[in-house]
Amino acid sequence: MVVTPVMANGLGICHGGYIFMLADCALAAASNSYPVTAVGQQCTVTYISPGRLGARLSAEAREVHRQGRNGIYEVHIRDDAGQAIAEFRGHVRLIKALRAGVTDT
């Protein structure tokens, strides 16, 4: 994700919501790499360094635990220089596939 001016907050750096969104998308991709649907249950983010305008941010997700109906994932956000921007931890709940917008848990 390239940080553009529209993503900047009042300080001229990337708004934390965009960084959270990038991490959440990585969580979704990693946790749904199995044939069972996973949805976010609880997430936390720690911002380490600012995402500067023009920087390319990347997210790398790693499965920490997956058993029964629960999963835990870590997501590391870095800029194009390799500097840590944020650390994200997401918990997911495994559910039956969504049907017509209704979950059957």
LUMZA-209097 format. One record per atom (N, C-alpha, C): residue in one letter; residue number from 1; atom name; x, y, z. Coordinates in nm, 3 decimals. Atoms other than C-alpha are relative to their C-alpha. Layout:
residues N
PT rest  nr atom      xx      yy      zz
PT    a NUM   CA       X       Y       Z
...
//
This chain:
residues 105
PT rest  nr atom      xx      yy      zz
PT    m   1    N   0.085  -0.116   0.000
PT    m   1   CA   0.000   0.000   0.000
PT    m   1    C   0.090   0.123   0.000
PT    v   2    N  -0.076  -0.124   0.005
PT    v   2   CA   0.151   0.332  -0.104
PT    v   2    C  -0.078   0.108   0.075
PT    v   3    N   0.064  -0.105  -0.079
PT    v   3   CA   0.076   0.613   0.142
PT    v   3    C  -0.014   0.124  -0.087
PT    t   4    N   0.030  -0.117   0.082
PT    t   4   CA  -0.092   0.894  -0.052
PT    t   4    C  -0.049   0.115   0.089
PT    p   5    N   0.045  -0.114  -0.080
PT    p   5   CA  -0.189   1.246   0.064
PT    p   5    C  -0.141  -0.016   0.058
PT    v   6    N   0.136   0.019  -0.051
PT    v   6   CA  -0.555   1.142   0.102
PT    v   6    C   0.000  -0.088   0.125
PT    m   7    N  -0.011   0.088  -0.117
PT    m   7   CA  -0.439   0.888   0.366
PT    m   7    C   0.062   0.070   0.121
PT    a   8    N  -0.073  -0.071  -0.106
PT    a   8   CA  -0.260   1.153   0.575
PT    a   8    C  -0.096   0.055   0.105
PT    n   9    N   0.076  -0.062  -0.109
PT    n   9   CA  -0.383   1.269   0.913
PT    n   9    C   0.045   0.146   0.015
PT    g  10    N  -0.035  -0.140  -0.022
PT    g  10   CA  -0.343   1.619   1.056
PT    g  10    C   0.149   0.026   0.018
PT    l  11    N  -0.144  -0.015  -0.016
PT    l  11   CA   0.028   1.558   1.118
PT    l  11    C   0.077  -0.026  -0.130
PT    g  12    N  -0.064   0.025   0.129
PT    g  12   CA   0.095   1.471   0.753
PT    g  12    C   0.061  -0.138  -0.012
PT    i  13    N  -0.046   0.139   0.008
PT    i  13   CA   0.162   1.101   0.818
PT    i  13    C  -0.121  -0.090  -0.019
PT    c  14    N   0.109   0.093   0.027
PT    c  14   CA  -0.044   0.793   0.742
PT    c  14    C  -0.092  -0.015   0.121
PT    h  15    N   0.100   0.020  -0.106
PT    h  15   CA  -0.364   0.775   0.947
PT    h  15    C   0.004  -0.146   0.044
PT    g  16    N  -0.007   0.135  -0.054
PT    g  16   CA  -0.362   0.471   1.175
PT    g  16    C  -0.108  -0.093  -0.053
PT    g  17    N   0.108   0.083   0.054
PT    g  17   CA  -0.692   0.349   1.029
PT    g  17    C   0.041  -0.070  -0.129
PT    y  18    N  -0.047   0.063   0.123
PT    y  18   CA  -0.524   0.281   0.694
PT    y  18    C   0.099  -0.113   0.031
PT    i  19    N  -0.096   0.104  -0.039
PT    i  19   CA  -0.243   0.088   0.863
PT    i  19    C  -0.075  -0.120   0.058
PT    f  20    N   0.082   0.108  -0.056
PT    f  20   CA  -0.502  -0.112   1.059
PT    f  20    C  -0.070  -0.077  -0.112
PT    m  21    N   0.069   0.065   0.111
PT    m  21   CA  -0.693  -0.182   0.736
PT    m  21    C   0.094  -0.093  -0.077
PT    l  22    N  -0.099   0.084   0.070
PT    l  22   CA  -0.377  -0.313   0.566
PT    l  22    C   0.026  -0.128   0.080
PT    a  23    N  -0.025   0.116  -0.085
PT    a  23   CA  -0.307  -0.543   0.861
PT    a  23    C  -0.121  -0.093   0.003
PT    d  24    N   0.122   0.080  -0.003
PT    d  24   CA  -0.669  -0.660   0.873
PT    d  24    C  -0.018  -0.078  -0.130
PT    c  25    N   0.007   0.071   0.129
PT    c  25   CA  -0.658  -0.749   0.502
PT    c  25    C   0.099  -0.117  -0.003
PT    a  26    N  -0.098   0.109  -0.008
PT    a  26   CA  -0.341  -0.955   0.563
PT    a  26    C  -0.051  -0.111   0.091
PT    l  27    N   0.061   0.099  -0.090
PT    l  27   CA  -0.516  -1.127   0.854
PT    l  27    C  -0.105  -0.081  -0.074
PT    a  28    N   0.106   0.069   0.074
PT    a  28   CA  -0.813  -1.211   0.631
PT    a  28    C   0.060  -0.097  -0.102
PT    a  29    N  -0.061   0.086   0.101
PT    a  29   CA  -0.589  -1.351   0.357
PT    a  29    C   0.063  -0.123   0.065
PT    a  30    N  -0.067   0.112  -0.066
PT    a  30   CA  -0.387  -1.566   0.597
PT    a  30    C  -0.099  -0.096   0.065
PT    s  31    N   0.092   0.086  -0.075
PT    s  31   CA  -0.675  -1.694   0.807
PT    s  31    C  -0.101  -0.070  -0.090
PT    n  32    N   0.092   0.064   0.093
PT    n  32   CA  -0.889  -1.776   0.503
PT    n  32    C   0.072  -0.079  -0.108
PT    s  33    N  -0.074   0.084   0.095
PT    s  33   CA  -0.619  -1.979   0.329
PT    s  33    C  -0.035  -0.147   0.016
PT    y  34    N   0.053   0.135  -0.022
PT    y  34   CA  -0.802  -2.289   0.454
PT    y  34    C  -0.142  -0.006  -0.057
PT    p  35    N   0.135   0.009   0.053
PT    p  35   CA  -1.137  -2.423   0.328
PT    p  35    C  -0.110   0.037   0.099
PT    v  36    N   0.099  -0.040  -0.100
PT    v  36   CA  -1.311  -2.304   0.649
PT    v  36    C   0.005   0.152   0.013
PT    t  37    N   0.008  -0.145  -0.009
PT    t  37   CA  -1.429  -1.942   0.668
PT    t  37    C   0.042   0.050   0.137
PT    a  38    N  -0.044  -0.064  -0.124
PT    a  38   CA  -1.258  -1.725   0.930
PT    a  38    C  -0.042   0.146  -0.002
PT    v  39    N   0.036  -0.142  -0.013
PT    v  39   CA  -1.384  -1.389   1.055
PT    v  39    C   0.073   0.057   0.121
PT    g  40    N  -0.068  -0.066  -0.110
PT    g  40   CA  -1.210  -1.138   1.277
PT    g  40    C  -0.086   0.000   0.126
PT    q  41    N   0.071   0.003  -0.128
PT    q  41   CA  -1.303  -1.171   1.642
PT    q  41    C   0.050   0.112   0.091
PT    q  42    N  -0.059  -0.103  -0.083
PT    q  42   CA  -1.064  -0.933   1.816
PT    q  42    C   0.139   0.030  -0.054
PT    c  43    N  -0.130  -0.039   0.054
PT    c  43   CA  -0.761  -0.736   1.699
PT    c  43    C   0.058   0.115   0.082
PT    t  44    N  -0.070  -0.112  -0.062
PT    t  44   CA  -0.500  -0.506   1.850
PT    t  44    C   0.114   0.042  -0.092
PT    v  45    N  -0.111  -0.051   0.080
PT    v  45   CA  -0.241  -0.286   1.685
PT    v  45    C   0.086   0.090   0.088
PT    t  46    N  -0.094  -0.090  -0.065
PT    t  46   CA   0.069  -0.116   1.818
PT    t  46    C   0.075   0.073  -0.110
PT    y  47    N  -0.069  -0.081   0.099
PT    y  47   CA   0.202   0.171   1.608
PT    y  47    C   0.141   0.028   0.050
PT    i  48    N  -0.140  -0.012  -0.039
PT    i  48   CA   0.582   0.186   1.613
PT    i  48    C   0.064   0.124  -0.061
PT    s  49    N  -0.058  -0.113   0.073
PT    s  49   CA   0.689   0.440   1.349
PT    s  49    C  -0.105   0.055  -0.095
PT    p  50    N   0.098  -0.056   0.092
PT    p  50   CA   0.496   0.679   1.125
PT    p  50    C   0.018  -0.053  -0.142
PT    g  51    N  -0.002   0.032   0.143
PT    g  51   CA   0.404   0.576   0.772
PT    g  51    C   0.008   0.132  -0.075
PT    r  52    N  -0.024  -0.127   0.068
PT    r  52   CA   0.547   0.861   0.566
PT    r  52    C  -0.069   0.004  -0.137
PT    l  53    N   0.059  -0.017   0.133
PT    l  53   CA   0.385   1.002   0.252
PT    l  53    C   0.095  -0.056  -0.105
PT    g  54    N  -0.078   0.061   0.107
PT    g  54   CA   0.502   0.810  -0.054
PT    g  54    C   0.060  -0.134   0.034
PT    a  55    N  -0.057   0.129  -0.039
PT    a  55   CA   0.619   0.511   0.146
PT    a  55    C  -0.090  -0.114  -0.045
PT    r  56    N   0.075   0.121   0.034
PT    r  56   CA   0.517   0.165   0.031
PT    r  56    C   0.000  -0.089   0.123
PT    l  57    N   0.012   0.084  -0.119
PT    l  57   CA   0.385  -0.030   0.330
PT    l  57    C  -0.040  -0.141  -0.043
PT    s  58    N   0.035   0.139   0.029
PT    s  58   CA   0.368  -0.409   0.325
PT    s  58    C  -0.035  -0.069   0.130
PT    a  59    N   0.045   0.077  -0.116
PT    a  59   CA   0.206  -0.657   0.558
PT    a  59    C   0.037  -0.146  -0.020
PT    e  60    N  -0.031   0.142   0.002
PT    e  60   CA   0.326  -1.006   0.642
PT    e  60    C  -0.070  -0.065   0.119
PT    a  61    N   0.077   0.068  -0.105
PT    a  61   CA   0.092  -1.236   0.836
PT    a  61    C   0.060  -0.136   0.027
PT    r  62    N  -0.052   0.130  -0.043
PT    r  62   CA   0.200  -1.540   1.035
PT    r  62    C  -0.100  -0.064   0.095
PT    e  63    N   0.090   0.073  -0.090
PT    e  63   CA  -0.024  -1.800   1.193
PT    e  63    C   0.075  -0.040   0.126
PT    v  64    N  -0.060   0.034  -0.129
PT    v  64   CA   0.056  -1.839   1.563
PT    v  64    C  -0.066  -0.125   0.057
PT    h  65    N   0.077   0.112  -0.058
PT    h  65   CA  -0.218  -2.083   1.663
PT    h  65    C  -0.130  -0.015  -0.078
PT    r  66    N   0.129   0.029   0.064
PT    r  66   CA  -0.515  -2.250   1.497
PT    r  66    C  -0.044  -0.137   0.049
PT    q  67    N   0.052   0.125  -0.054
PT    q  67   CA  -0.721  -2.513   1.673
PT    q  67    C  -0.149   0.016   0.027
PT    g  68    N   0.144  -0.006  -0.022
PT    g  68   CA  -1.088  -2.595   1.696
PT    g  68    C  -0.061   0.111  -0.085
PT    r  69    N   0.067  -0.109   0.072
PT    r  69   CA  -1.282  -2.281   1.604
PT    r  69    C   0.072   0.134   0.016
PT    n  70    N  -0.073  -0.123  -0.028
PT    n  70   CA  -1.011  -2.028   1.693
PT    n  70    C   0.134   0.004  -0.071
PT    g  71    N  -0.132  -0.019   0.058
PT    g  71   CA  -0.701  -1.885   1.532
PT    g  71    C   0.059   0.131   0.048
PT    i  72    N  -0.072  -0.122  -0.039
PT    i  72   CA  -0.438  -1.628   1.628
PT    i  72    C   0.108   0.025  -0.103
PT    y  73    N  -0.094  -0.039   0.103
PT    y  73   CA  -0.225  -1.439   1.378
PT    y  73    C   0.075   0.126   0.040
PT    e  74    N  -0.080  -0.121  -0.016
PT    e  74   CA   0.056  -1.184   1.395
PT    e  74    C   0.021   0.059  -0.139
PT    v  75    N  -0.025  -0.069   0.127
PT    v  75   CA   0.092  -0.925   1.121
PT    v  75    C   0.104   0.108   0.025
PT    h  76    N  -0.107  -0.099  -0.010
PT    h  76   CA   0.407  -0.718   1.076
PT    h  76    C  -0.015   0.096  -0.118
PT    i  77    N   0.007  -0.103   0.104
PT    i  77   CA   0.377  -0.389   0.884
PT    i  77    C   0.136   0.068  -0.007
PT    r  78    N  -0.129  -0.065   0.021
PT    r  78   CA   0.698  -0.249   0.735
PT    r  78    C  -0.009   0.094  -0.119
PT    d  79    N  -0.005  -0.087   0.117
PT    d  79   CA   0.786   0.030   0.496
PT    d  79    C   0.100  -0.057  -0.100
PT    d  80    N  -0.086   0.051   0.107
PT    d  80   CA   0.989  -0.009   0.177
PT    d  80    C   0.148  -0.003   0.039
PT    a  81    N  -0.137   0.005  -0.049
PT    a  81   CA   1.312   0.050   0.373
PT    a  81    C   0.018  -0.112   0.103
PT    g  82    N  -0.007   0.109  -0.097
PT    g  82   CA   1.227  -0.242   0.604
PT    g  82    C  -0.024   0.043   0.144
PT    q  83    N   0.024  -0.051  -0.135
PT    q  83   CA   1.150  -0.020   0.904
PT    q  83    C  -0.137  -0.047   0.051
PT    a  84    N   0.126   0.043  -0.062
PT    a  84   CA   0.882  -0.154   1.142
PT    a  84    C  -0.091   0.121   0.017
PT    i  85    N   0.101  -0.106  -0.012
PT    i  85   CA   0.567   0.059   1.122
PT    i  85    C  -0.102  -0.037   0.106
PT    a  86    N   0.101   0.043  -0.098
PT    a  86   CA   0.320  -0.147   1.328
PT    a  86    C   0.005  -0.150   0.018
PT    e  87    N   0.018   0.142  -0.031
PT    e  87   CA   0.260  -0.482   1.493
PT    e  87    C  -0.147  -0.020   0.032
PT    f  88    N   0.144   0.025  -0.008
PT    f  88   CA  -0.089  -0.631   1.478
PT    f  88    C  -0.019  -0.145   0.043
PT    r  89    N   0.033   0.137  -0.041
PT    r  89   CA  -0.234  -0.936   1.651
PT    r  89    C  -0.150  -0.016  -0.017
PT    g  90    N   0.141   0.023   0.028
PT    g  90   CA  -0.564  -1.077   1.530
PT    g  90    C  -0.046  -0.137   0.042
PT    h  91    N   0.065   0.126  -0.038
PT    h  91   CA  -0.790  -1.345   1.672
PT    h  91    C  -0.116  -0.021  -0.096
PT    v  92    N   0.110   0.030   0.091
PT    v  92   CA  -1.031  -1.516   1.433
PT    v  92    C  -0.084  -0.113   0.056
PT    r  93    N   0.095   0.107  -0.033
PT    r  93   CA  -1.333  -1.737   1.475
PT    r  93    C  -0.031  -0.074  -0.129
PT    l  94    N   0.029   0.081   0.118
PT    l  94   CA  -1.385  -2.022   1.231
PT    l  94    C  -0.149  -0.033   0.000
PT    i  95    N   0.145   0.018   0.011
PT    i  95   CA  -1.743  -2.047   1.108
PT    i  95    C  -0.032  -0.081  -0.125
PT    k  96    N   0.046   0.060   0.124
PT    k  96   CA  -1.946  -2.234   0.853
PT    k  96    C  -0.013   0.112  -0.103
PT    a  97    N   0.002  -0.099   0.108
PT    a  97   CA  -1.955  -2.057   0.516
PT    a  97    C  -0.122   0.092   0.012
PT    l  98    N   0.110  -0.097   0.000
PT    l  98   CA  -2.164  -1.743   0.491
PT    l  98    C  -0.099  -0.034  -0.110
PT    r  99    N   0.105   0.027   0.098
PT    r  99   CA  -2.496  -1.797   0.317
PT    r  99    C  -0.101   0.113   0.006
PT    a 100    N   0.096  -0.110   0.011
PT    a 100   CA  -2.705  -1.503   0.202
PT    a 100    C   0.017   0.101   0.113
PT    g 101    N  -0.027  -0.099  -0.102
PT    g 101   CA  -2.535  -1.277   0.457
PT    g 101    C  -0.031  -0.044   0.142
PT    v 102    N   0.032   0.051  -0.134
PT    v 102   CA  -2.628  -1.500   0.754
PT    v 102    C   0.103  -0.105   0.037
PT    t 103    N  -0.093   0.103  -0.042
PT    t 103   CA  -2.380  -1.700   0.955
PT    t 103    C  -0.071  -0.110   0.074
PT    d 104    N   0.053   0.117  -0.068
PT    d 104   CA  -2.458  -2.047   1.077
PT    d 104    C   0.111  -0.054   0.089
PT    t 105    N  -0.113   0.034  -0.087
PT    t 105   CA  -2.227  -2.086   1.378
PT    t 105    C  -0.029  -0.120   0.086
//
